[in-house]
């Protein structure tokens, strides 16, 4: 298929499909972490352990163009995306500046994060530092494990990056003018995430109130950490934050059920309504333990709309499409996107909570091809199929008792 030939010893991570040139075919970005060819052990507080990433050489990422014949062509250099010293653990594709073209966010471990702006001509320009998202508000690099994108205050795209223990996680606000302001302290994220080591996670509306909440999987990287630092644990409990609707989050982990009280070594996280009851569930991949399926029991009477998009002129998975739902006095946006979190892919269906509203005033879909479709007076509590170019909504209800 043309995507082989990886550098020997490289640790590949953070892959995502996206249609960077909007030709209707999904291209592939493959991130790389470090070159493990010269593996060695290091001293961790007097304990022999694996080495931190600072001891290894970074590996270059790669961009592959879809040739529409089952093969791909490596266009990394041609696209100006070559960064030989990156240590990528997560990548997300989203149109952060609303110009209709997908951009790339890359989380690096111990190096500045990258923001590749799509130049509309097959090339990208790296603008992480001038955009404000490459470093923390204090100007330091992050041990970034996860990158998550979501419009948490319903005014545009925002960014969340998880970080190492005793460093806290980070939340950036997109000002709509090409700049990101770190608002971790104001949002209430800094203190609750200081004493955990976060990996995968992301935004999702767990109570269907129309505001995106936040889930993070936690777990240390060194099994020997408790021997060197007894107050830090290898297994850690996961974190859940409720969006209060005023730019602030409140940690609700202790109220979220038994699945949040057991410590694990959390890594990958994906979101999906696996039983089709209208409330989004969580799957966590754990290191050394079976996966964790956290079923969202809902039960608060809030309503939802769920959309599966199928492209015709655009790519069939509709990656890069935007769905805007107006209802219950709120305008919400979801972008159908690949990547994000950590070594995971969430359900590509777009789920919207609309609170106590029984229908949405309007649903607007903007496709990567540029085509726009608008539907009015859309009934809630249904799963809809929207095909590009077809003006008929296909919707059906699912029994909430499935899987219970």
C-alpha positions as CSV (number, residue, x, y, z in Angstrom):
1,X,0.0,0.0,0.0
2,X,3.0,2.3,0.1
3,X,3.0,3.0,3.9
4,X,5.8,0.6,4.8
5,X,9.5,1.3,5.1
6,X,9.4,2.7,8.5
7,X,12.7,3.5,10.2
8,X,14.0,0.5,12.1
9,X,13.4,0.9,15.8
10,X,11.0,3.7,15.6
11,X,8.0,3.8,17.9
12,X,5.0,4.9,15.7
13,X,2.0,6.5,17.4
14,X,-0.7,9.1,16.9
15,X,-1.9,8.1,13.4
16,X,-5.0,9.7,11.9
17,X,-6.9,9.7,8.6
18,X,-8.0,13.1,7.2
19,X,-8.5,14.6,3.7
20,X,-5.9,17.3,3.7
21,X,-6.4,18.3,0.0
22,X,-10.2,17.9,-0.1
23,X,-10.1,15.5,-3.1
24,X,-12.6,13.1,-1.5
25,X,-10.0,10.5,-0.5
26,X,-8.7,10.0,3.1
27,X,-5.0,10.6,3.5
28,X,-2.9,9.3,6.4
29,X,-0.7,11.0,8.9
30,X,1.6,8.7,11.0
31,X,3.3,10.1,14.0
32,X,6.5,8.7,15.5
33,X,7.7,8.9,19.1
34,X,11.4,8.0,19.6
35,X,14.0,5.7,18.1
36,X,14.4,2.7,20.5
37,X,17.3,1.2,18.6
38,X,19.7,2.0,21.4
39,X,17.5,0.8,24.3
40,X,19.0,1.2,27.8
41,X,18.1,1.5,31.4
42,X,18.3,4.5,33.7
43,X,18.5,5.3,37.4
44,X,15.1,6.4,38.7
45,X,15.6,7.7,42.2
46,X,18.0,4.8,42.9
47,X,15.8,2.2,41.1
48,X,16.7,0.7,37.7
49,X,14.0,1.6,35.2
50,X,13.4,2.3,31.6
51,X,14.7,5.7,30.4
52,X,12.7,8.9,29.9
53,X,12.2,10.2,26.4
54,X,14.9,12.8,26.9
55,X,17.4,10.0,26.6
56,X,16.3,9.0,23.1
57,X,16.4,10.6,19.7
58,X,13.1,11.7,18.2
59,X,11.7,10.1,15.0
60,X,10.2,12.0,12.0
61,X,6.4,11.8,11.3
62,X,5.1,11.0,7.9
63,X,2.2,12.1,5.6
64,X,0.8,9.8,3.0
65,X,-1.4,10.9,0.1
66,X,-4.2,8.6,-1.0
67,X,-3.7,7.6,-4.7
68,X,-7.3,6.3,-5.1
69,X,-6.0,2.9,-6.2
70,X,-5.4,1.2,-2.8
71,X,-1.9,2.8,-2.5
72,X,-0.4,5.8,-0.8
73,X,2.5,8.1,-1.7
74,X,4.8,9.5,1.0
75,X,4.5,13.3,0.6
76,X,6.1,14.3,3.9
77,X,8.9,16.5,2.4
78,X,6.7,17.8,-0.4
79,X,4.1,18.9,2.1
80,X,6.7,20.7,4.3
81,X,5.7,18.7,7.3
82,X,9.1,17.2,8.0
83,X,10.2,17.7,11.6
84,X,13.0,15.2,12.3
85,X,13.2,15.7,16.0
86,X,9.5,15.3,17.0
87,X,8.4,13.0,19.8
88,X,4.7,12.6,18.8
89,X,2.3,10.7,21.0
90,X,-1.0,12.1,19.7
91,X,-2.3,14.0,16.6
92,X,-5.7,15.5,15.9
93,X,-7.1,17.0,12.7
94,X,-9.5,19.9,12.8
95,X,-10.2,23.2,11.0
96,X,-9.2,25.6,13.9
97,X,-9.5,28.8,11.8
98,X,-12.7,28.0,10.0
99,X,-11.2,28.4,6.5
100,X,-12.7,25.1,5.3
101,X,-9.3,23.2,5.3
102,X,-8.2,20.6,8.0
103,X,-5.2,21.6,10.1
104,X,-3.0,19.3,12.3
105,X,-2.3,19.5,16.0
106,X,0.6,17.4,17.2
107,X,1.4,16.7,20.9
108,X,5.1,16.0,21.6
109,X,6.6,14.5,24.7
110,X,9.2,17.0,26.1
111,X,9.2,19.2,23.0
112,X,7.0,22.1,21.8
113,X,3.7,21.0,20.4
114,X,3.1,21.6,16.6
115,X,0.3,23.3,14.8
116,X,0.4,22.7,11.1
117,X,-1.7,25.2,9.2
118,X,-3.1,23.9,5.9
119,X,-2.0,26.3,3.2
120,X,-4.6,25.0,0.7
121,X,-1.9,24.0,-1.9
122,X,-0.8,20.6,-0.6
123,X,1.6,22.1,2.0
124,X,1.5,23.0,5.7
125,X,3.1,25.7,7.7
126,X,4.1,25.0,11.3
127,X,2.9,27.8,13.6
128,X,2.7,26.3,17.0
129,X,4.8,29.0,18.8
130,X,3.2,32.1,17.3
131,X,-0.3,30.6,17.8
132,X,0.3,30.2,21.5
133,X,-0.3,26.5,21.8
134,X,3.3,25.1,21.6
135,X,4.2,25.9,25.2
136,X,2.5,26.4,28.5
137,X,1.5,29.9,29.7
138,X,4.8,29.8,31.7
139,X,6.8,29.1,28.5
140,X,7.7,25.5,29.2
141,X,7.4,22.4,27.1
142,X,5.0,19.7,28.0
143,X,5.3,15.9,28.4
144,X,2.2,15.7,26.2
145,X,0.5,12.3,25.9
146,X,-2.9,13.3,24.5
147,X,-4.5,16.0,22.4
148,X,-8.2,16.6,22.3
149,X,-10.3,19.1,20.4
150,X,-13.8,20.3,21.3
151,X,-15.9,23.4,21.5
152,X,-16.5,23.4,25.3
153,X,-18.1,26.8,25.4
154,X,-19.9,26.6,22.1
155,X,-18.1,29.5,20.4
156,X,-15.4,27.8,18.4
157,X,-12.7,25.1,18.6
158,X,-10.6,24.6,21.7
159,X,-7.7,22.4,22.7
160,X,-6.8,20.1,25.6
161,X,-3.4,18.5,26.2
162,X,-2.6,16.0,29.0
163,X,0.7,16.3,30.8
164,X,3.1,14.5,33.2
165,X,2.4,14.0,36.9
166,X,3.1,17.2,39.0
167,X,2.8,19.2,35.8
168,X,-1.0,19.5,35.5
169,X,-3.0,19.2,32.2
170,X,-3.6,22.2,29.9
171,X,-6.7,23.8,28.3
172,X,-6.4,26.4,25.6
173,X,-9.2,28.7,24.4
174,X,-9.3,29.5,20.7
175,X,-9.9,33.3,20.3
176,X,-11.1,32.9,16.8
177,X,-8.3,35.1,15.4
178,X,-5.6,32.4,15.1
179,X,-4.4,32.5,18.7
180,X,-4.8,30.1,21.7
181,X,-4.9,31.4,25.3
182,X,-4.1,28.9,28.0
183,X,-7.1,29.0,30.5
184,X,-6.3,25.9,32.6
185,X,-6.3,27.8,35.9
186,X,-9.5,29.8,35.2
187,X,-11.3,26.6,34.0
188,X,-10.4,24.7,37.2
189,X,-8.2,22.1,35.5
190,X,-4.8,22.8,37.0
191,X,-5.2,21.7,40.6
192,X,-7.2,18.4,40.1
193,X,-4.8,17.2,37.5
194,X,-1.5,18.0,39.3
195,X,-1.2,14.8,41.2
196,X,-2.0,12.3,38.4
197,X,-0.3,11.4,35.1
198,X,-2.8,11.8,32.3
199,X,-2.8,9.9,29.0
200,X,-5.9,9.5,26.7
201,X,-9.0,11.5,27.1
202,X,-11.3,13.9,25.5
203,X,-14.5,16.1,25.4
204,X,-17.9,14.5,25.5
205,X,-21.3,15.6,26.8
206,X,-22.0,12.9,29.4
207,X,-25.3,14.4,30.8
208,X,-26.6,15.7,27.4
209,X,-27.0,19.3,28.7
210,X,-25.5,20.7,25.5
211,X,-22.1,21.4,27.0
212,X,-19.0,19.3,26.5
213,X,-17.5,17.7,29.6
214,X,-14.1,16.1,30.0
215,X,-12.8,12.6,30.8
216,X,-9.1,11.7,31.3
217,X,-7.5,8.3,31.8
218,X,-4.6,8.3,34.3
219,X,-1.6,6.0,35.1
220,X,2.1,6.4,35.6
221,X,4.7,5.3,33.0
222,X,7.2,3.7,35.4
223,X,6.1,0.5,37.3
224,X,9.0,1.2,39.7
225,X,7.8,4.7,40.6
226,X,6.5,3.7,44.1
227,X,9.9,2.3,45.1
228,X,11.6,5.6,44.2
229,X,8.7,8.0,45.3
230,X,6.2,6.2,47.6
231,X,3.6,9.0,47.4
232,X,3.2,8.5,43.6
233,X,1.3,5.5,42.5
234,X,1.7,3.5,39.2
235,X,-2.1,2.7,39.1
236,X,-4.3,5.8,39.4
237,X,-8.0,6.5,39.2
238,X,-9.4,8.2,36.1
239,X,-10.8,11.8,36.1
240,X,-14.2,13.2,35.1
241,X,-15.0,16.9,34.9
242,X,-18.4,18.5,34.4
243,X,-18.8,21.6,32.3
244,X,-20.6,24.3,34.4
245,X,-21.3,26.4,31.3
246,X,-19.4,29.5,32.6
247,X,-16.0,28.6,31.3
248,X,-15.3,26.4,34.4
249,X,-15.1,22.7,35.0
250,X,-15.9,20.9,38.3
251,X,-14.4,17.5,39.0
252,X,-17.2,14.9,39.5
253,X,-15.0,11.8,39.7
254,X,-16.3,10.7,43.1
255,X,-19.9,10.9,41.9
256,X,-19.4,9.0,38.7
257,X,-19.8,5.4,40.0
258,X,-17.7,2.4,40.9
259,X,-15.7,2.3,37.7
260,X,-14.1,5.6,38.6
261,X,-12.9,4.5,42.1
262,X,-10.6,1.6,41.0
263,X,-7.1,2.5,40.0
264,X,-5.7,1.4,36.7
265,X,-2.8,2.2,34.4
266,X,-5.0,4.1,31.9
267,X,-3.8,4.7,28.4
268,X,-6.1,4.9,25.3
269,X,-9.6,6.3,25.5
270,X,-12.4,6.2,23.0
271,X,-16.0,7.5,23.1
272,X,-19.1,5.8,21.6
273,X,-22.7,5.2,22.5
274,X,-22.2,1.5,22.3
275,X,-25.8,0.5,23.3
276,X,-27.5,3.3,21.4
277,X,-29.4,4.7,24.3
278,X,-28.5,8.3,23.5
279,X,-25.8,8.7,26.2
280,X,-22.1,8.5,25.2
281,X,-20.1,5.7,26.9
282,X,-16.3,5.4,27.4
283,X,-13.8,2.6,26.6
284,X,-10.4,2.8,28.3
285,X,-7.4,0.6,27.3
286,X,-5.4,-0.2,30.4
287,X,-1.7,-1.3,30.6
288,X,-1.6,-4.7,32.3
289,X,-5.3,-5.0,32.9
290,X,-8.4,-5.7,30.7
291,X,-10.1,-2.8,28.9
292,X,-12.6,-0.8,31.0
293,X,-16.1,-0.2,29.6
294,X,-17.8,2.7,31.4
295,X,-21.5,2.6,30.6
296,X,-23.3,5.9,30.9
297,X,-26.6,5.2,32.6
298,X,-28.0,8.6,31.8
299,X,-31.3,8.7,33.7
300,X,-31.6,12.5,33.9
301,X,-34.3,12.8,31.2
302,X,-32.2,14.9,28.9
303,X,-32.7,14.5,25.1
304,X,-30.2,13.9,22.3
305,X,-29.7,13.9,18.5
306,X,-27.2,11.5,16.9
307,X,-26.0,11.8,13.3
308,X,-24.1,9.4,11.0
309,X,-22.8,11.2,8.0
310,X,-22.0,9.5,4.6
311,X,-20.1,11.5,2.0
312,X,-20.6,11.1,-1.7
313,X,-18.5,13.9,-3.3
314,X,-16.6,14.2,0.0
315,X,-14.8,11.2,1.6
316,X,-17.3,8.5,2.6
317,X,-16.5,8.8,6.3
318,X,-17.3,12.5,6.2
319,X,-14.1,13.4,8.0
320,X,-13.7,17.1,8.1
321,X,-17.5,17.7,7.9
322,X,-19.1,20.0,10.5
323,X,-22.5,19.6,12.1
324,X,-24.1,22.6,13.8
325,X,-27.2,22.0,16.0
326,X,-29.3,24.9,17.3
327,X,-31.8,24.1,20.0
328,X,-32.6,24.8,23.7
329,X,-31.0,28.2,23.3
330,X,-27.6,26.8,22.4
331,X,-25.7,26.5,19.2
332,X,-23.3,23.5,19.2
333,X,-20.7,22.3,16.7
334,X,-19.1,18.9,16.2
335,X,-16.4,18.2,13.6
336,X,-16.2,14.6,12.3
337,X,-12.5,13.9,12.9
338,X,-9.9,11.2,13.3
339,X,-7.1,10.9,15.8
340,X,-7.0,12.7,19.1
341,X,-6.9,11.0,22.6
342,X,-4.0,8.5,22.8
343,X,-3.7,5.5,20.3
344,X,-7.5,5.5,19.9
345,X,-10.3,6.3,17.6
346,X,-13.8,7.3,18.8
347,X,-17.1,6.7,17.1
348,X,-17.5,9.0,14.0
349,X,-21.2,9.6,14.8
350,X,-21.9,13.1,16.1
351,X,-24.0,13.0,19.3
352,X,-25.6,16.2,20.6
353,X,-27.3,16.7,24.0
354,X,-30.2,19.2,23.9
355,X,-31.3,19.1,27.5
356,X,-35.1,19.3,28.0
357,X,-35.8,20.3,24.4
358,X,-37.8,17.7,22.4
359,X,-36.4,18.9,19.0
360,X,-33.7,21.1,17.5
361,X,-34.6,24.2,15.6
362,X,-32.1,23.5,12.9
363,X,-29.3,21.1,11.9
364,X,-26.7,22.4,9.5
365,X,-24.1,20.2,7.8
366,X,-21.1,21.7,6.0
367,X,-19.2,19.1,4.0
368,X,-15.5,19.1,3.0
369,X,-16.7,19.6,-0.6
370,X,-18.2,22.9,0.4
371,X,-21.8,21.7,0.1
372,X,-24.2,22.8,2.8
373,X,-27.4,21.2,3.9
374,X,-29.9,22.6,6.5
375,X,-32.7,20.7,8.2
376,X,-35.4,22.4,10.2
377,X,-37.5,21.3,13.2
378,X,-35.6,18.0,13.8
379,X,-37.1,15.6,16.4
380,X,-34.9,14.6,19.3
381,X,-34.1,11.1,20.6
382,X,-33.4,9.7,17.2
383,X,-30.4,8.4,15.3
384,X,-30.2,10.0,11.9
385,X,-28.4,9.1,8.7
386,X,-27.4,12.1,6.5
387,X,-26.1,11.5,3.0
388,X,-24.3,14.2,1.2
389,X,-26.6,15.8,-1.4
390,X,-29.8,14.1,-0.2
391,X,-32.3,16.4,1.4
392,X,-34.2,13.7,3.2
393,X,-33.3,12.9,6.8
394,X,-33.5,9.2,7.7
395,X,-34.1,8.7,11.4
396,X,-35.0,5.9,13.8
397,X,-35.3,5.4,17.5
398,X,-33.5,2.7,19.5
399,X,-34.8,1.1,22.7
400,X,-33.1,2.4,25.7
401,X,-33.2,-1.1,27.3
402,X,-30.5,-2.5,24.9
403,X,-27.6,-3.8,26.8
404,X,-29.1,-3.2,30.2
